[in-house]
Amino acid sequence: MTLTAPDPMRPHEECVHLPGGFDAGVWFIGRIRTPWARREDCPKRGDPENGPECHIEVDAPWLSALAGVEGKDRMQVLYWMHLSRRDLVRQNPCFDAQSVGTFALRSPLRPNPIASSFVRLLRVEGKFLTVWGLDCIDGTPLVDLKPEFGVLP
Ligand SMILES: C[S@@+](CC[C@H](N)C(=O)[O-])C[C@H]1O[C@@H](n2cnc3c(N)ncnc32)[C@H](O)[C@@H]1O
């Protein structure tokens, strides 16, 4: 996936030169289907209690990995914010008088643009999981699915 042009920087933001190579590889295991075509249309955070319904589409090689998912109430979804620039270390999401460090934000703009949401699982139908609680554009690559933590003793 390539970007035509990175998002422009805002006042007080800071970027770095990115390393020449990568330390690990990632397989996208599917994609997320949502009602939102553009980033500006997405909610800032998904709503696991009210939706709207979004669909997680899992690719064929990984379908056996869904065994046991049906019946879970909540899942953690990890996804790849593929439109994000990755070089910002200080950001100014609200056009304030100063910027904030990337690791103090849940911004999608980060060195490894992995997003995480806890979602309510409504149903599983073949390769599709229907959930409430996502906040990404239609077609966003899926990285992983995990059950939400149980209550620890
Ligand atoms: C603030 S992030 C939060 C993501 C996730 N819930 C988290 O906390 O890690 C959500 C925003 O990312 C942006 N976004 C959505 N899909 C994206 C994509 N595929 N690439 C880059 N940015 C995206 C939208 O502006 C959306 O409102």
The ligand as an SDF file (V2000), in Angstrom:
LIG
                    3D

 27 29  0  0  0  0  0  0  0  0999 V2000
   -8.1530    8.2290   16.9530 C   0  0  0  0  0  0  0  0  0  0  0  0
   -7.9960    6.7330   15.9970 S   0  0  0  0  0  0  0  0  0  0  0  0
   -8.3620    5.5380   17.2510 C   0  0  0  0  0  0  0  0  0  0  0  0
   -8.1080    4.1310   16.7720 C   0  0  0  0  0  0  0  0  0  0  0  0
   -8.2850    3.0510   17.8310 C   0  0  0  0  0  0  0  0  0  0  0  0
   -9.5990    3.0330   18.4160 N   0  0  0  0  0  0  0  0  0  0  0  0
   -7.2450    3.1600   18.9150 C   0  0  0  0  0  0  0  0  0  0  0  0
   -7.5370    3.7000   19.9860 O   0  0  0  0  0  0  0  0  0  0  0  0
   -6.1100    2.6890   18.7030 O   0  0  0  0  0  0  0  0  0  0  0  0
   -9.4370    6.7250   14.9830 C   0  0  0  0  0  0  0  0  0  0  0  0
   -9.2950    7.7060   13.8250 C   0  0  0  0  0  0  0  0  0  0  0  0
   -8.3350    7.2050   12.8830 O   0  0  0  0  0  0  0  0  0  0  0  0
   -8.6220    7.6810   11.5780 C   0  0  0  0  0  0  0  0  0  0  0  0
   -8.5890    6.5320   10.6430 N   0  0  0  0  0  0  0  0  0  0  0  0
   -9.5880    5.6450   10.4260 C   0  0  0  0  0  0  0  0  0  0  0  0
   -9.2230    4.7050    9.5620 N   0  0  0  0  0  0  0  0  0  0  0  0
   -7.9460    4.9880    9.1900 C   0  0  0  0  0  0  0  0  0  0  0  0
   -7.0170    4.3700    8.3180 C   0  0  0  0  0  0  0  0  0  0  0  0
   -7.2930    3.2440    7.6450 N   0  0  0  0  0  0  0  0  0  0  0  0
   -5.7930    4.9590    8.1670 N   0  0  0  0  0  0  0  0  0  0  0  0
   -5.5020    6.0870    8.8560 C   0  0  0  0  0  0  0  0  0  0  0  0
   -6.3380    6.7170    9.6950 N   0  0  0  0  0  0  0  0  0  0  0  0
   -7.5510    6.1690    9.8740 C   0  0  0  0  0  0  0  0  0  0  0  0
   -9.9910    8.3770   11.6660 C   0  0  0  0  0  0  0  0  0  0  0  0
   -9.7580    9.7690   11.7020 O   0  0  0  0  0  0  0  0  0  0  0  0
  -10.5490    7.9050   12.9960 C   0  0  0  0  0  0  0  0  0  0  0  0
  -11.4110    8.8640   13.5790 O   0  0  0  0  0  0  0  0  0  0  0  0
  1  2  1  0
  2  3  1  0
  2 10  1  0
  3  4  1  0
  4  5  1  0
  5  6  1  0
  5  7  1  0
  7  8  2  0
  7  9  1  0
 10 11  1  0
 11 12  1  0
 11 26  1  0
 12 13  1  0
 13 14  1  0
 13 24  1  0
 14 15  1  0
 14 23  1  0
 15 16  2  0
 16 17  1  0
 17 18  1  0
 17 23  2  0
 18 19  1  0
 18 20  2  0
 20 21  1  0
 21 22  2  0
 22 23  1  0
 24 25  1  0
 24 26  1  0
 26 27  1  0
M  CHG  2   2   1   9  -1
M  END
$$$$
